[in-house]
Every structure is written in structure tokens, then in C-alpha cells.
Amino acid sequence: MVLKPAEAGTGIEFVRTDLADEPTVRASGAYLKTRERRTCLHHGQAEVFTVEHLLAALYAMRIDNVEVHVDSEEMPGMDGSAKDFVEAILDAGAVEQRASRSVFRVEEPIYLREGDASIAVLPGEGGFTIDYNLDFPESVPVGGARRQAVSFHVTPEVFTEQIAPARTFVFEHEVEHLVAAGLGKGANYQNTLVMGSEGPKENALRWPDELARHKLLDVIGDLSLVGVDLDAHVIASRSGHSLNMKLVQRLVEEIEARENAGEFAHDSGLEIREILNLLPHRYPFLLIDRVIELDGFRRAVAIKNVSINEPFFQGHWPGQPIMPGVLQLEAMAQLAGVLLLRKLENTGKLAVLWSIDKVKLRGAVVPGDQLRIEVDTIRAKPTLGHVQARCKVGHKLMAEAQLKFTLIDA
């Protein structure tokens, strides 16, 4: 694995160098895929997993833009902690870029429960604080403290000294099941603490509460996928990746709702005049009101307020007005054009729609709806653009498609 500097707005992007065309997947909650006991990201042909330790290190060390070139689907295990990642980042150094990172301040409590595990998010007091409570049942042979509780205000210094060296662990009685399930193929006593009834089998604990510290580390890595800095106080009890991922999705939904209501804004976005400078479309065929998020050249989010005064409602089922599905596709295509034409090398070009694939129209968009349009780049070349696009109303997916464009001189 190699970490390479990236331009502001790139975010954290994994590049699979072992696959044809080196497909990429962004570190984003939009690309989460369910995997047992690990965090997995999947987009197109690119899939990476066990990314949580690296993501925790990048988040805590304030690294916002980086390309992670990796020649396998799984991240290097190192010693089972984030310590080596932090040391490599510190050795390489970092530079401040001319872009600010959005901060999401939790204003109302959020509580999720899954069996005997729970996780809550409360309003913060300026920064990101996590409490983690690990309480093993009597049936688990811990070989140490049965109850462990840790609490940290996450800063680069605290993470480096108190959290990053905490190693992943597994209980001795679980090993046979994990091997049978095809998990832990690269695990050994050097990168995993194997806990027996008398304690770890090979290595001594770095702290008496190292297990709770490592679970807290996992929470940081998973919550980094929300994509913004969190001003919040997180309280987790026995929480694992599954429940952490549900919290990521809940926070993303909360951010989207506040974006749509104009109560939360990323530092990037475009007003209508800026959109008109990029697109040749004009009334009545311009189907984007505002771009609320631009994440480099990889992602864009826009809003279209659907009014009864839309000219297409006069002739398309006027007795029961429904926005035509083809116009939802057109709105996606226009936002894709905005994303592709922002590149300096594409100045003066037109993004001409070339093909539409994997179209699914899932619901009726009617007057009064606010259409949220999202576009993610699959591939971008000087003469070609390929994107995944979707339309939502609230949290409901209304339409999705993959669009390809050819870029020609205007």
C-alpha cells in the first residue's frame, strides 16, 4: 500500500492497482458494503476491506485528501493497530491546502440499539469525544478485566499516544469459526491478540483496557465515512462494525435532510449563475436549481424543487401530474455535465450523452417534491466521462442510472 498526496477536494480514494484500469472507490458511507467483522467499501470493480484502522489514522491526523494505492482487496494488517500508519503519516508530513473541511454539529440526540450493543450521539462541546464501554458476558473467557471503559477527546496527539497502538483481538474460542467462514486468512500472533482464559496467548497487553481502546479506534475509522468532521459526543457500548455502519447511515441521512432544508452547507457548491456558466441549458430545460455539494471531480449533489408551474406538467398527465422519468434522467445528466466540465482541461467543451445503462425508475415525483440529485464519477478521461447517478425524494430512491458522455469541443 502506498499513500500519495492528492488535490484539495479529492477526499480519501482507494485505487486498486492490481486490477485493469485501476478502478477506484471513495471512503464514503455511500459505498459501504456489508461484510462480517470488517468495514468494506465497494464501487464498480473496486472493493477494499479492513480499511477502518487506516481511516481512523487519516481522520485523527487531519489528512483529508489522499490516494491510497493498494494491490489487494485487503489493507495491510501491520501489527493489528493503527500505530504504523500514524508513524508513516508523521514521517511523510502534511501540508495545509486552500480548502476548509465541513463540520457537522449534532444538535439532537441519536440512539441506536442492536441486541445488547448500543451507540448514542449527543451534541458535542467543540470537537469529537468518544466513550466506549466493553462489558463481556460471563460466558466469554476474557482472561483479564471483564469490564473496560475508556473515554477520549480525539486529537492527533491523543490518538497517536493513547489510541493508535491498540491492537485488534479475537477470542480463542472464536478462531475455529472464523477460519471456517474464510475470515482472518492473514491473521497471526504478530497482528492479532488471541485472548484465552488466562489472557493473550503470545503478546502482553499494552494497556489493561487495550481491547476497549481498539474498539474505540474502530468507531473512529467507521464514523470517518460520514465525510465531515463531527462536533459530537459518542457513547458506545459493545458496538461493532454493523452498528457503527448503521450510525454512519443515520448521520448521512441527517446531513442530507439539513442540506435539503438549507440548514447545513458544504464549503463547496454552485449558485444558479455559476451553473449557467458551465451548462448550455436554459429555461425551460434547465433542471437544476442549485448545486449544494461538490467533492473535487468525483461527486456532486444538486437540488431541483419540483413546482406545479413546471411547463412539462401542462401536457404530461395534467390531471395527475408526475415528473417524466426521462426528465429525471436529464437532471442527472445535467449535474454530471457540471461535474465533468468543472475541470480546467474541459473548458469550452460540451458533455454529450453517449449511453444510458442500468436504468431503474422506482417512484413518482410529483409537484411539491424536492428532488435530490447525486452523481459519482466512475471514470473520467479527457474525452470520456462515466458516472453513477441517482435521484431521491427525502430518503427514498426515485431513479438511478449509469451515464456515459463523450466530451467534444463546443
N, C-alpha and C positions, 0 to 999 in steps of 0.2 A: 504494500500500500504506500502511495506517495501523496502527500498533501501539497497542492500547488496554489499559489496566490490567484485570486480572482477579482474581477472588477466589482465596484460597488453595485449592488442590486442583483448580483448573481445568486446570493444565498449559499447554502451548502448543497453541492451537487455531486452525486456519486457517478463515476464514469467506469463502466465495465470494459477495461482494456483487453480482456480475453475474448470478447465477442465481436462478431462482424459489425462494422460501422460504429463500434464503441458507443452503444446506447447509454443513455443517462437517466437517472431518477433523482428527483429533488428530495431533500429532507423536509417533508411536509406531511401534515396529517391527511392531506388529500390522497396520499399514496400508501397509506397503511394497509397491510395485508395480514390476516390472522395467521399466526404461527405459534406453536406451543413453546412456552418458556423463553421467548426471544422476540425482539422487535424487528419487523420485516417491512421493507419498502419495495413497491413493485410498480413499474410503469413501462408498458410496451414489452420489449425484450429484456429490459433491465430489471434485475431483482438483487437486492442485497439484504443480509440479515445479520443479527447480533451487532447492530450499529449503536446500541444505547450507550456503551462506555465512551466511544469516540464522540458521540453527540453531546454527552454530558460535559466532556472536556472542552469542546468547542464553545458550548453555551456559557459555561462558567468562566472561561478565559476570554470571553467577549470577541470571539472570532466569528464574524457574520458572513464573510464571503470567502469560499474556498472550494476548490475542485479536489475531490477525493478519488484518485485513480487507483483502482483495485483490480487484480487479475483473478478474482474468485468471487463467488456469491457471499462468502462469509468474511467478516473482518478478522484480522489477526488477533489471536487470543491474548498475546503477551503473557503477563502473569495473572490474568483474570481480573485486573483492575484497570483504572484509567491513568495510573501513575506514569507509564512510559509515554502515553500520548501527551500528557501535560508537559513532561520534560522536553519532548521533541518540539512542542509549540514554543516553549520558553527559549530553547536554543536557537530556533529559527527567528524569533522576534515577530512583531506585528507592526503594522503602520495604520494610522488613522486615515480613513477615507472621507471624502466630501459628501457624505450622506449620513443621515441620522437613522437610528433604529426605532421603530414604533414601540410604545409601551402601552400595554393593556392593563388598566386598573380594575380589578374585580370590585364591584360595588354591592353585589348581593351574594349571600352565601350559596354555595352549590354543594350538594351532598349526594354521593353515590354509594351503593352497597352491593356486594356480590358474595353471598354466603356469609362467612364470618370475617370477610375483608371489607373495609370501608375507606373512603377517601373524601375529605371535605376541603373546600376552598373558601377562605374568608377574606374580606378586604384587608389589604396589607397596610403597613405603616411606612411605606417608602422602601421598596426593594422586594426581594424574594426570600421568604423564610419557609423552611420545611421542618415539620416534626414527623418522626417515623417511630411507630410503636410495633415491636415484634414480640408476639406472645405465642410461644409454641405450646400446643396441646400436650397433655401428659403422655400420649401415645408416641410422641416423637422423641427418640433418644438423642438429645441435644449434645450432651457431654460438656455443658457449660451453663451460662446464665439462661434460664428458661424465658425470662422477660428482659427485653432490651429496649431502651428508649433513647433516641438521640434527637437533637434539635440544633439547626444551624441557620444562620443568616448567610445566604450563599454569596460569597465574593470570591474573586480569583485567589486571594490569599488563603481564605478558609478552605476552599475546595482543594487547593494544592496540598495543604498540610493535613487536613482533617478528613477529607472525603475520598479523594482520588486513589489513595493506596489501598482502599478496602476491596478485598477480592471476592469474586463470585464463589458460591458454595453450593454443595449438594449433600444430601444425607446418604449415608452408606446404604441404607435400605432401599433408596430410590434408584441406585445405579443400574441394577438389572433391568428395571422397567424402561429407563431412558435408553439403554443400549438396544433393547428390543424394539423401541419406537424409532430407532435410527438417529437419535439425538446424541450430542456430545462426542461425535467421532474424533474430534481433535482434543478432547479433554484428557488431562493427565494431572499428576500431583503437583506439577510446576505451575499450572494455570487455573487450578480449581481446588478449593478447600473441600475435602471429603470428610464430612463430620460423622463420627461414630459416637458410641455411648460414652467414650472417655475423652472426646474432643477430636480435633483434626488429626487425620491419620499420619501425615508426614510433616506438615509445617505448623509452627506455632502461630497463634493469633497475633495480629499486630495491635489490636485493642481487644479488651474483653467484649466490647459491643461491636466488633467488626462486621458481624452479619447484618445488623440493623443499619450500619453505615453504608454497606454495599446496596442494600435495598433502597436507601435514600438516594444513592448515586443513580440507580436505575430510574427512579422517579424523575430526577433532573433530566436525564437523557430522553426519556419518553415525552415529558412536557415541553422540551425544546421544539418538538414537532408542531406546536401551536404556531410557531413562526414569528413570535413577537416576544419582547421582554415582558415578564409578568411582575406586576406590583401586587403581590398576594401572599397570604399565609396559608400554606398547605398542611393539612394534618392527615396522615395516612396510617392505617392500622392493618397490618398483614397484606397490604396491597401489592399485587404483582402486575405483570405487563398487561394482562387482559383488562383489569380495572383501570389501570393508568391510561390505556388506549381509549376507554370509554370517556374518561375525563377529557382527554385531548379533543375528542369529537364534540363533547358538550361545550368546551371552551370555544372551539372553532364556530359552532353554531351561534354562541352568544356574541362573538365578534361580528359574524355576518349580520345578525339581527341589528346590532348597533350601527354597523356600516350602512345598512339599508335605510335606517332611520336618520342617518346623518349625525349620529352621536359619537361615532368613532371614525377617525380617518387615518389612513396611512400617510406617510410623508410624500408619497408619490401618487399622482393622479392627473387627470386632464379635464378641464372645463370644455364646454361646447366649442368655444372659439379655437382651442388647441386641436380638438378633434377635426374641425373643418380644415385646418391647415394640413392634416395628414390624409384625409379621405376626400375623394372627388364627389361623394354623395351629397345631395341636398334635399330639402323638403320637397315632396312628401316621402322620400325614400331613405332618409337618414333614420336609422332605427336605434341609435344610441343617444341617450341624454347626457350621460356623464360617465367618465372612467374613474372609478374610486380606488383602484389599486393597480400599480404597475411594478412587477417584480423583475427588474432587469429586462431581458428579452425573452424570458421564459414563461411569464404568467401575466395575465391581465384580467381584471374584473370590471364590469360595467353595469349600469342601471338603465332600464327602459321603463318609464311609467306609462302603462297602457291606459289610454283615455278613451271614452266613448266617442270623442271627436276625431279619432284616427280615421283617415279617409277610406281605408280598406273596409271598415265596418259598414259603410254605406251600401256595399254591393255583396259582401260575403256574409250570408245568413243574417240579414239585418234584423230579422225577428228574434234571433237567438245569437247575438254577436260572439264569435270565437276568433281569436287571432289565428290566421292560417299558419300551419306548421312550416310551410316553406318560408314564411317571413321570420319565424324563429331561427331557421337555418341562416337566413340572410343576416339577421342581427349577429349571430355567431361569426359569420364570415366577415362582417364589418369590423368587429372587435379584433379578429385575427389580423385583418389588414392593418389596424392601428399598431398591434404588437410588432408585426414584421416591418412596417415602414418607419418605425422609430429609429432603426439602425442607420447610422450615417452612410454606410455603403449603399443603402437602398433609397437615398434621397433622389427624388424625381422619378421614381418607378411606380408602377401600378401592380397591385396584388390581384391577379386574375384567378378566379376559382377554376380549378382543374378537375377535381373529382370529389365526390362525397361518398363516404363509406360508413357502415355500421350505424345507420340512422335509426333512432328509436324515438317515436313521439308518444309520450306517456300520459299526457293530461291536457285539459282545455285551459287556455289562457284567455281570460275574459276582461272586459272593462273594469278598471279599478285595481287590477293586479299590478304589482311591481315586479318586473322581470329582472332577475339577476343573471347576468351572462358571464360565464367563466371560460377562459381559453388557456390551455397549457401547451407549450411547444413540445412536439415530439422530435422534430428535426428541422434545422434551419440552415440552408446553404445559400450562396449568392443568387442562385436562380430558382430556388425551390423552398417552399415552406410547408410543413406538415404539422397539424395541430389536433389536439383533442379538445372538443368544445361541449359545453352543456348550458342549459337554461333551467333556472329554478324559480319557483314562486314560494317564498318562505323557505322551508327546508325540503319542499317537495320537488323532486326532479321532474321537469316537464318535457325536456327534449335533450338528446345528445347525439353527437356525430363526430367522425374524424374527417377533417377537411384538408385537401392539398391545394396549393397555389403555385402558379408559376409567376415569377417576378419579371416584368418587362419594362422597357423604357417608356415613359409616358409620351 
